[in-house]
Structures are given as C-alpha cells and as structure tokens.
C-alpha cells in the first residue's frame, strides 16, 4: 500500500511541476519568491480536502448533471481563490499585473497535484499500471491544464484592473471568478457528456485554444507592467531634473 501511495504521489505531483515551470517562465524577468510560490502550491493542495465533502454532498443531492457540474466548479474555483487570498494576496510581493495569474495558477496546480494523486491511487493499488499511465497522461493534458487556465482567469481579471480604481478592481475580480466558473463547468460538462473520441478531442482542442488566449493575455499583463514602470521612471527623471534646476 505504501508503494502504491508513493507511486500515486509521484505520478500526481511531478507532472504538475512541468506545467508550473512552463507558466513561471511567463514571469521570468521579475520572478516571485520561491518560498511564497511553494507555500501557495501546498495551500492549493490542501483545498482538495475542503472541496471533497462538498462535491460528495452535491453528487448525492443534485440530480441535474449541469447543475451538479456547476456546483463542483464553483466550489473548486472559490476555494482555490480563498487559498490565494489567504497566502499570496496578503503579502506585499504582488507588485505588477502578471503576478496575480502566477499565484492563482500555482494554487490551481497544487490542487490538481493532489486530485491527480487520488485518481491514480486506485489503478496503482490494483497493479493496473497501463491504466494508471493512461489516466495520468490524460489528466496532464486535460484536467491539470484546465485547473491552471480557469484559475488564471481570476488572476487575469485582477491583473487587468491592477492600476484601476477600487470599483474597477472589484469588477475585474467578479468577471474573473465568473469566467473561471463558466469555463470550468462547460469543459467538465462536455467531457462527462462526450461519448466518442471525436467529441473528446474536440473538447481538448477547445481547451488548448483557451490556453493560447490565456498566454496572449499574459503578454498583455507583462506589457502593462513594463509600461507602468517606464512611466514611473520618466516621472522620477523629470522630478530629479526639476529639483536640480
């Protein structure tokens, strides 16, 4: 049993670090503290413990498939948001727009790491190695990426309004949460409902399209930060010249 648990943990957690390194490269010019990122990752893992009882309750109480899927997505995205809010948003490390999605993706990948481990525990315990590898690969390309992209929507919503008024920041947060829940619900619903490989790969293809859009939004956030720093530097230079005169 211990060997099965170790294998499940390794197969569940290590692939998420591949995605984590991929997304952290988007912030390579001004990287976030590794300690805070690691803490956020583990906080994301812990949120699975809080989500599971709610999802089990929804499974038994909600009959409609779409409503049940919506409730699961809402619970996951809100609890992941709470983890980031408790750990990262309280720190003073977030000083540019792109930092928001970085921390939300980190927490989401922590969530996916433990969730993947639980999914892999059964096939490994039954010595169904082929099934475990297939499950792990599908989750690496599908569910794990889905968690990252959906939570990134919250961070992108906050990042786009980073230099805006308090009211616009709240709107950005609301839109980000709404988008994350809708995307998560739709993808889960269609993956559950799909009955043939054609539809299955169509859903995965749509997920990768959303991923590309997310990467483009990352680039926009990066440029926002660069433009703001450039303006601040110009202002400082003008003030310095004014003082010298």
Residue pairs with C-beta under 8 A, 6 or more apart in sequence:
1 125
4 121
4 124
4 125
5 121
7 120
7 124
7 132
8 117
8 118
8 120
8 121
8 124
9 117
11 116
11 117
11 120
11 124
11 132
11 136
12 113
12 114
12 115
12 116
12 117
12 118
12 119
12 120
12 136
13 113
13 114
13 116
13 117
15 116
15 136
15 139
15 140
15 144
16 109
16 110
16 112
16 113
16 116
16 144
17 109
18 140
19 109
19 140
19 144
19 145
19 148
20 41
20 105
20 106
20 109
23 101
23 102
23 105
23 106
23 109
23 148
23 152
24 31
24 32
24 37
24 102
26 98
26 102
26 215
26 218
26 222
27 98
27 99
27 102
27 222
29 222
30 96
30 225
32 93
32 99
32 102
32 103
33 93
36 87
36 88
36 91
36 93
36 103
37 102
37 103
37 106
39 87
40 83
40 84
40 87
40 88
40 103
40 106
40 107
40 110
41 106
41 107
41 109
41 110
41 113
42 110
43 83
43 84
43 86
43 87
43 107
43 110
44 80
44 83
44 106
44 107
44 108
44 109
44 110
44 111
44 113
45 110
45 111
45 113
45 114
46 83
46 110
47 76
47 79
47 80
47 82
47 83
47 107
47 110
47 111
48 111
48 114
48 115
48 118
50 79
51 75
51 76
51 79
51 111
54 71
54 75
55 71
55 72
55 75
58 68
58 71
58 72
58 75
59 68
62 68
62 71
65 189
65 192
65 193
66 185
66 189
69 185
69 188
69 189
69 192
70 181
70 185
72 185
72 188
73 150
73 181
73 184
73 185
73 188
74 181
74 185
76 111
76 147
76 184
77 150
77 151
77 154
77 177
77 180
77 181
77 184
78 177
80 104
80 107
80 108
80 111
80 147
80 151
81 104
81 151
81 154
81 177
83 107
84 103
84 104
84 107
84 151
84 154
84 155
87 103
87 107
88 94
88 103
88 107
89 103
93 99
94 100
94 103
96 162
96 221
96 224
96 225
96 228
96 229
97 159
97 160
97 162
97 163
97 221
97 222
97 224
97 225
98 159
98 218
98 221
98 222
98 225
99 159
100 154
100 155
100 156
100 158
100 159
100 162
100 221
101 151
101 152
101 154
101 155
101 156
101 159
101 214
101 217
101 218
101 221
102 155
103 155
104 151
104 152
104 154
104 155
105 148
105 151
105 152
105 155
107 151
108 147
108 148
108 150
108 151
108 152
109 144
109 147
109 148
111 147
112 139
112 143
112 144
112 147
112 148
115 143
115 147
116 136
116 139
116 143
116 144
119 135
119 139
120 132
120 135
120 136
123 129
123 131
123 132
123 135
124 132
141 204
142 191
142 204
142 207
145 207
145 208
145 211
146 183
146 184
146 187
146 188
146 207
149 183
149 207
149 210
149 211
149 214
150 180
150 181
150 183
150 184
151 180
152 214
153 176
153 177
153 179
153 180
153 183
153 214
154 173
154 176
154 177
154 179
154 180
155 176
156 176
156 214
156 217
156 218
156 221
157 172
157 173
157 174
157 175
157 176
157 177
157 179
158 169
158 172
158 173
158 176
159 172
159 221
159 224
160 172
160 217
160 220
160 221
160 224
161 168
161 169
161 171
161 172
161 173
162 169
162 224
163 224
163 228
164 172
183 210
187 203
187 206
187 207
190 199
190 203
191 200
191 203
194 200
194 202
194 203
